[in-house]
Amino acid sequence: MSVKSAAAKLFAKKIYKKTQAWASNPVDSQKNVLNSLIKEAKKTQFGIDHHFDQIKTFEDFAKHVPIRDYEDLKPYVEKVVKGEENILWKGKPLYFAKTSGTTSGAKYIPLTKESMPYHIEAARNAILHYIHETGKADFVDGKMIFLQGSPILEEKHGIKFGRLSGIVAHFVPKYLQKNRMPSWETNCIEDWERKIDAIVEETFDENMTVISGIPSWVQMYFERLQQKGGKTVGEIFKNFNLFIYGGVNYEPYRAKFENLIGRKVDSIELFPASEGFFAYQDSQKEKGMLLLLNAGIFYEFVKSDEFFSDKPRRYTIGEVELGVNYVLIISTNAGLWGYNIGDTVQFTSLKPYRIIVSGRIKHYISAFGEHVIGKEVECALKEAMEGTKARVNEFTVAPQISPLSGLPYHEWFIEFENEPEDPAVFKEALDNAMRKQNMYYDDLIVGNILQKVVITKVVKNGFQDYMKSIGKLGGQNKIPRLSNDRKIVEVLNIK
């Protein structure tokens, strides 16, 4: 064992104990966070406008601070972008993470000197929890790659602007600098396809032990490696045994990845966003990710089936239940208040509080009242593929409300790596799995309101071509798993 890996184990033990302290006192941890946020922002414009000086309890907070999305918060954000101080948080933010909006165009999410360290610590602590539980630390002596956006930043009014992953690249700890890949020059390449090719050239002969990124883009990297070397990724990188990912569910990709790698590797799931680093997988044995309750973020939860009502109830951490689909609402030390990030979560454990990301509140199908969510389509596809040779690269689902003939249906647009041997059997399995996942969908099938799923094949690299056509190839961009309209699927290149 090297000195570096021995030190990593000692540090991992220390961080594990520190985590246990706040995780075992979840309600108090969150109460302390809320009190601290209110105290620090009391004299900001937002704090004055929302009577922070009168807030003593969560009930007071909920009374004075409504749930908002980006459009609602935008007038405040625009003032900060122009360089005004003490608007959402004291002083000015260090950075604005630039993300893609829907109705808003570009969105600018503030990152402050108080919030930024938690982004870095959470990613580090996820790895340390893995080391503590498994005892595996040799990988720290090898090379690690983090597929991310360009670290080149703009600056306006004393605030730097860029993609979150590019901003984070400026905070890589010194002890990882020698291990980290790709090079700064390669990381600065904007064109994703050229960047992937450059990364392949740089890493091909290195001792890669950890690879991290959004699965769809890591898959592209793996495929280019395989094309260059003519062998599996596991043969090219013999010591690669840890994959770290976030952004999307890994399960639809797992079989494909194991085929590309040539063996199973351990994985760690993260839940980072420009708005905050919310959770990470703290155990290889338990389902879900540990919700970070002591990281400058106060959480509220609204049941997704009540979210669009006039006055939905806002739950705190001590009131949540297992298996319920909640819209995640946050208030942070970056100046986001009662903010709807758009993600839905479900709790898999209450001691400690662990979650899975179940979908997006705006990404669902409910053309007929079924309210199908991302988690359900992902689970159904996984079940349909079990025991078959079918492998899927990418997929999305949309309703067909007005078919040329017959009943309406849910249409699955799938880019297969390996097509099912019997398409009819696969289609039946997929539909049956969906009926188990969503009882409302089952009722619609039984009641002859909908016909069974229809599968439409997308050409190889069809989803990559689509993302490229809208300027979102690579980085942190993701294909929506489903939508309640056909805007995406109408421009896909199908077979």
C-alpha positions in Angstrom: 0.0 0.0 0.0 1.4 3.4 -1.0 1.6 6.3 1.4 -1.0 8.1 -0.6 -3.6 5.3 -0.4 -2.9 4.8 3.4 -3.5 8.6 4.0 -6.7 8.4 1.9 -8.0 5.6 4.2 -7.3 7.6 7.4 -8.9 10.7 5.9 -11.9 8.6 4.8 -12.4 7.4 8.4 -12.4 11.0 9.7 -14.9 12.2 7.1 -17.2 9.2 7.7 -17.4 10.1 11.5 -18.1 13.7 10.7 -20.9 12.7 8.3 -22.4 10.4 10.9 -22.7 13.4 13.4 -25.0 15.5 11.2 -26.8 12.5 9.5 -27.9 11.2 12.9 -29.5 14.6 13.8 -31.3 15.4 10.6 -34.0 17.7 11.9 -31.7 19.8 14.0 -29.2 19.9 11.2 -31.8 21.4 8.8 -33.1 23.8 11.4 -29.6 25.1 12.0 -29.1 25.6 8.2 -32.4 27.5 7.9 -31.6 29.8 10.8 -28.1 30.5 9.5 -29.4 31.3 6.0 -32.0 33.7 7.4 -29.5 35.4 9.6 -26.9 35.9 6.9 -29.4 37.2 4.3 -31.5 39.4 6.6 -30.1 42.7 5.2 -30.1 41.7 1.5 -32.8 43.2 -0.8 -34.5 39.8 -0.9 -34.4 39.5 2.9 -35.9 42.9 3.3 -38.6 42.4 0.7 -39.6 39.1 2.4 -39.5 40.3 6.0 -36.6 38.0 7.1 -36.5 40.0 10.3 -39.9 38.5 11.2 -39.0 34.9 10.5 -38.5 32.7 13.6 -39.8 29.4 12.4 -40.2 27.3 9.3 -43.9 28.3 9.2 -42.9 31.9 9.2 -40.5 31.2 6.3 -43.1 29.4 4.3 -45.5 32.3 4.9 -43.1 35.0 3.7 -41.2 33.1 0.9 -43.3 31.5 -1.9 -42.1 28.7 -4.0 -40.4 30.1 -7.1 -38.9 28.9 -10.4 -36.2 30.7 -12.3 -38.6 33.0 -14.1 -40.0 34.2 -10.8 -36.6 34.8 -9.3 -35.2 36.4 -12.5 -35.8 40.1 -11.6 -33.5 39.6 -8.6 -30.9 37.6 -10.6 -30.8 40.2 -13.3 -29.7 42.9 -10.8 -26.9 40.6 -9.5 -25.8 39.9 -13.1 -25.5 43.7 -13.6 -23.1 43.9 -10.7 -25.4 45.1 -7.9 -24.5 43.9 -4.4 -26.5 42.4 -1.5 -29.5 41.4 -3.6 -30.0 37.6 -3.0 -27.0 37.1 -0.8 -24.5 39.3 0.9 -22.0 40.9 -1.4 -21.6 39.6 -4.9 -21.3 35.9 -6.0 -17.9 34.6 -7.1 -19.4 33.0 -10.2 -22.5 32.5 -12.3 -23.0 29.0 -13.6 -24.6 29.4 -17.0 -27.2 26.7 -17.8 -29.8 26.1 -20.5 -33.3 27.2 -19.7 -36.5 26.3 -21.3 -38.6 29.5 -21.5 -35.8 31.6 -20.0 -33.1 31.0 -22.6 -29.8 31.0 -20.6 -30.1 30.8 -16.9 -27.5 32.3 -14.5 -27.2 30.5 -11.2 -25.1 32.2 -8.5 -22.2 30.5 -6.7 -20.8 32.3 -3.6 -17.7 31.9 -1.5 -20.0 30.2 1.1 -21.6 27.8 -1.4 -18.6 26.9 -3.6 -16.7 24.8 -1.1 -19.6 22.4 -0.6 -19.6 21.5 -4.3 -15.9 20.4 -4.0 -16.3 18.7 -0.6 -19.3 16.7 -1.6 -17.5 15.1 -4.7 -14.5 14.4 -2.5 -16.5 12.9 0.3 -18.4 10.6 -2.0 -15.1 9.0 -2.9 -13.9 8.9 0.7 -17.1 7.1 1.8 -16.4 4.5 -0.9 -12.9 4.1 0.4 -14.1 3.8 4.0 -16.7 1.2 3.2 -14.8 -1.0 0.7 -11.2 -0.5 1.9 -10.2 0.1 -1.7 -7.8 3.0 -2.1 -5.2 1.9 -4.6 -6.9 3.8 -7.4 -5.7 7.1 -5.9 -2.2 6.2 -7.3 -3.5 6.1 -10.8 -4.9 8.6 -13.3 -8.4 10.0 -13.0 -10.5 11.6 -15.7 -13.5 13.9 -15.3 -15.3 14.6 -18.5 -16.6 18.1 -18.2 -17.2 21.4 -19.9 -14.5 24.0 -20.8 -12.9 25.8 -17.8 -12.6 29.0 -19.9 -14.6 31.7 -18.0 -15.9 35.2 -18.9 -16.0 38.0 -16.5 -18.5 40.9 -16.1 -18.8 43.3 -13.2 -16.3 41.4 -11.2 -18.2 38.1 -11.5 -17.0 35.1 -13.6 -19.4 33.2 -15.8 -19.1 29.6 -17.1 -20.5 26.1 -17.0 -20.5 24.5 -13.5 -18.2 21.7 -14.5 -15.8 24.3 -16.0 -15.9 26.3 -12.8 -15.3 23.3 -10.7 -12.2 22.5 -12.8 -10.5 25.5 -11.1 -10.9 23.9 -7.7 -9.2 20.6 -8.2 -7.2 20.0 -5.0 -3.4 20.1 -5.4 -3.0 16.5 -4.3 -5.0 15.5 -7.4 -3.4 17.8 -10.0 -0.8 15.3 -11.1 -3.4 12.5 -11.3 -6.1 14.4 -13.1 -6.8 14.2 -16.8 -7.2 15.5 -19.5 -4.7 18.3 -19.8 -5.9 21.9 -19.3 -5.4 22.6 -23.0 -7.6 19.6 -24.0 -10.2 20.6 -21.4 -10.5 24.0 -23.1 -11.6 22.6 -26.4 -15.2 23.7 -27.0 -16.2 21.3 -29.8 -17.2 18.1 -28.0 -16.3 15.6 -30.7 -12.8 17.1 -31.2 -12.4 17.1 -27.4 -13.3 13.5 -27.1 -10.8 12.5 -29.8 -8.1 14.6 -28.0 -8.9 12.9 -24.7 -8.6 9.5 -26.3 -5.2 10.3 -27.6 -4.0 11.7 -24.2 -5.4 8.9 -22.0 -4.9 5.8 -24.2 -1.5 4.8 -22.8 -2.1 6.0 -19.2 -2.9 4.1 -16.1 -6.6 5.2 -15.8 -8.2 4.0 -12.6 -11.2 6.4 -12.1 -13.5 7.7 -14.9 -16.3 10.2 -14.2 -19.0 11.9 -16.2 -22.5 11.7 -17.5 -23.0 8.2 -18.8 -24.1 9.1 -22.3 -20.9 11.1 -22.9 -18.7 8.6 -21.2 -20.1 6.0 -23.5 -19.0 8.1 -26.5 -15.5 8.2 -25.0 -15.5 4.4 -24.4 -16.6 3.8 -28.0 -13.8 6.0 -29.4 -11.3 4.1 -27.2 -12.5 0.8 -28.5 -12.3 2.0 -32.1 -8.7 3.1 -31.6 -7.5 0.0 -29.6 -9.6 -2.7 -31.1 -10.2 -4.1 -27.6 -12.4 -3.5 -24.5 -11.9 -0.5 -22.3 -11.0 -2.9 -19.4 -8.2 -4.3 -21.5 -6.9 -0.9 -22.4 -7.2 0.3 -18.8 -6.4 -2.8 -16.7 -6.7 -1.0 -13.4 -9.9 0.9 -14.2 -12.4 -0.2 -11.5 -14.4 2.9 -10.5 -16.9 4.8 -12.5 -18.4 8.0 -11.0 -21.5 9.5 -12.6 -24.4 11.9 -12.2 -27.1 13.6 -14.1 -29.0 10.5 -15.3 -29.9 7.1 -14.2 -27.0 4.6 -14.9 -29.2 1.5 -15.1 -30.3 1.9 -18.8 -26.6 2.1 -19.6 -25.2 -0.5 -17.3 -25.3 -3.5 -19.6 -23.8 -1.5 -22.5 -21.0 -0.2 -20.2 -20.2 -3.7 -19.0 -20.0 -4.8 -22.6 -17.7 -1.9 -23.5 -15.5 -2.4 -20.4 -15.5 -6.2 -20.6 -16.2 -6.6 -16.9 -18.2 -5.1 -14.0 -16.7 -2.1 -12.2 -17.9 -0.3 -9.0 -19.8 2.9 -9.4 -20.7 6.0 -7.3 -23.7 8.1 -8.1 -23.7 11.8 -7.5 -26.5 14.4 -7.5 -24.8 17.7 -8.4 -26.4 20.7 -10.0 -25.5 24.3 -10.6 -27.9 25.1 -7.8 -26.1 22.9 -5.3 -24.6 19.5 -4.6 -27.5 17.7 -3.0 -26.6 14.1 -2.5 -24.1 11.3 -3.2 -24.0 7.5 -2.9 -22.5 6.8 0.5 -22.8 3.0 0.3 -22.3 0.2 -2.2 -24.8 -1.9 -0.2 -27.7 0.5 0.2 -30.1 1.9 -2.4 -30.1 5.7 -2.9 -27.9 8.7 -2.2 -27.3 10.4 1.1 -29.1 13.7 1.2 -26.6 16.4 2.4 -28.4 18.1 5.2 -25.5 20.1 6.6 -24.2 21.7 3.4 -25.7 25.2 3.3 -29.0 24.0 1.7 -32.4 23.9 3.3 -34.8 21.5 1.7 -38.5 21.4 1.3 -40.6 18.8 -0.3 -43.9 19.0 -2.2 -45.8 15.9 -3.2 -45.7 15.9 -7.0 -49.4 15.1 -7.4 -50.2 18.2 -5.3 -47.6 20.5 -6.8 -49.8 22.3 -9.3 -52.6 22.9 -6.8 -53.1 26.5 -5.5 -51.5 26.0 -2.1 -49.5 22.7 -2.0 -48.2 21.7 1.5 -44.5 22.2 2.0 -42.9 19.3 4.0 -39.6 19.5 5.9 -37.2 16.6 6.3 -38.8 15.2 9.4 -42.2 14.8 7.7 -41.3 12.9 4.5 -42.3 9.4 3.7 -40.7 6.5 1.9 -41.6 6.0 -1.8 -43.6 9.2 -2.3 -42.7 11.3 -5.3 -41.6 14.8 -4.1 -40.7 18.0 -6.0 -37.4 19.2 -4.5 -37.4 22.8 -3.2 -34.2 24.5 -2.0 -33.0 27.6 -0.2 -29.2 28.0 -0.3 -26.2 30.0 0.8 -25.9 31.1 -2.8 -29.1 33.1 -2.6 -31.8 30.8 -4.0 -35.0 31.0 -1.9 -37.9 28.6 -2.0 -36.5 27.5 -5.4 -37.9 24.7 -7.5 -35.0 23.1 -9.3 -37.4 20.9 -11.3 -36.2 17.5 -10.1 -38.4 15.0 -8.3 -37.1 12.6 -5.7 -38.2 9.6 -3.7 -36.8 8.5 -0.3 -35.4 5.0 -0.1 -34.3 5.3 3.5 -35.2 7.6 6.5 -32.3 6.5 8.7 -30.2 8.1 7.2 -32.1 10.1 4.6 -31.3 8.6 1.2 -33.0 9.5 -2.1 -33.2 8.6 -5.7 -33.9 11.1 -8.5 -37.2 10.0 -9.9 -37.5 12.5 -12.8 -38.3 16.1 -13.7 -41.6 17.8 -12.7 -41.8 19.1 -16.3 -40.7 15.9 -17.9 -43.6 13.5 -17.7 -46.4 12.1 -19.8 -49.9 12.8 -18.7 -51.7 13.2 -21.9 -54.5 11.0 -20.5 -54.0 11.6 -16.8 -51.4 8.8 -16.3 -48.6 11.1 -15.0 -45.8 8.7 -16.0 -42.4 9.9 -14.6 -38.8 9.2 -15.6 -38.1 6.6 -13.0 -41.0 4.5 -14.3 -39.9 4.4 -17.9 -36.3 3.6 -16.9 -37.3 0.8 -14.6 -39.7 -0.6 -17.3 -37.0 -0.6 -19.9 -34.5 -2.3 -17.6 -37.0 -5.0 -16.8 -37.9 -5.6 -20.5 -34.2 -6.1 -21.3 -33.5 -8.6 -18.5 -32.7 -12.0 -19.8 -32.4 -10.7 -23.4 -29.5 -9.7 -25.6 -31.1 -6.3 -26.3 -29.0 -3.3 -25.5 -30.0 0.3 -25.6 -27.8 3.3 -26.3 -30.4 6.0 -25.7 -34.2 6.5 -25.6 -37.0 8.9 -25.1 -40.8 8.5 -24.8 -43.6 10.7 -26.1 -47.4 10.4 -26.4 -49.1 9.9 -29.8 -52.5 11.5 -29.2 -53.8 11.5 -32.8 -52.6 8.4 -34.7 -53.6 7.9 -38.3 -55.6 4.9 -37.1 -56.4 3.1 -33.9 -56.1 4.1 -30.3 -53.6 6.6 -29.0 -50.4 5.3 -27.5 -47.1 5.9 -25.8 -44.3 5.9 -28.4 -40.8 4.8 -27.4 -38.0 6.1 -29.6 -35.1 3.8 -29.0 -31.5 3.7 -30.4 -30.6 0.0 -30.0 -27.0 -1.2 -29.7 -28.3 -4.7 -30.0 -31.9 -5.1 -31.2 -34.1 -7.6 -29.5 -34.2 -11.1 -31.1 -38.0 -11.0 -31.1 -39.4 -7.4 -31.3 -42.9 -8.5 -30.5 -41.9 -10.3 -27.3 -39.8 -7.3 -26.3 -42.6 -4.9 -27.0 -45.0 -7.0 -24.9 -42.5 -7.2 -22.0 -42.0 -3.4 -22.1 -45.7 -2.7 -22.0 -46.3 -5.2 -19.2 -43.4 -3.6 -17.2 -44.9 -0.1 -17.7 -48.3 -1.4 -16.5 -46.6 -2.6 -13.3 -44.8 0.7 -12.8 -47.9 2.9 -13.3 -51.4 1.8 -12.3 -53.0 4.7 -14.1 -51.3 3.6 -17.4 -52.6 0.1 -16.7 -56.1 1.4 -16.2 -55.9 3.1 -19.6 -54.7 -0.1 -21.3 -57.4 -2.2 -19.6 -60.1 0.4 -20.4 -59.1 0.5 -24.1 -58.2 4.2 -23.9 -54.7 3.5 -25.0 -53.2 0.7 -27.1 -49.9 -0.9 -26.1 -46.6 0.8 -26.5 -45.2 1.4 -30.0 -41.5 1.2 -30.5 -39.8 3.3 -33.1 -36.1 2.7 -33.9 -33.7 5.6 -34.0 -30.7 5.4 -36.3 -27.2 4.9 -34.8 -26.0 8.1 -33.2 -29.4 9.6 -33.8 -29.6 11.2 -30.4 -26.1 12.6 -30.6 -27.0 14.1 -33.9 -30.1 15.7 -32.4 -28.1 17.1 -29.4 -25.5 18.5 -31.9 -28.3 20.1 -34.0 -29.5 22.1 -31.0 -25.9 23.0 -29.8 -26.0 20.7 -26.7 -23.6 17.9 -27.6 -21.5 16.8 -24.6 -20.8 18.5 -21.3 -23.6 18.3 -18.8 -26.4 18.1 -21.3 -28.9 15.2 -21.2 -31.7 13.8 -23.3 -35.1 14.1 -21.5 -36.4 10.6 -20.9 -39.9 11.6 -21.7 -42.0 14.6 -22.5 -45.7 15.4 -22.8 -45.4 16.6 -26.4 -43.6 15.5 -29.5 -41.2 18.4 -30.1 -38.1 16.3 -29.6 -39.2 13.1 -31.4 -40.5 14.9 -34.5 -36.9 15.9 -35.4 -35.2 12.5 -34.5 -33.8 10.6 -37.4 -35.6 7.3 -37.4 -35.1 4.0 -39.3 
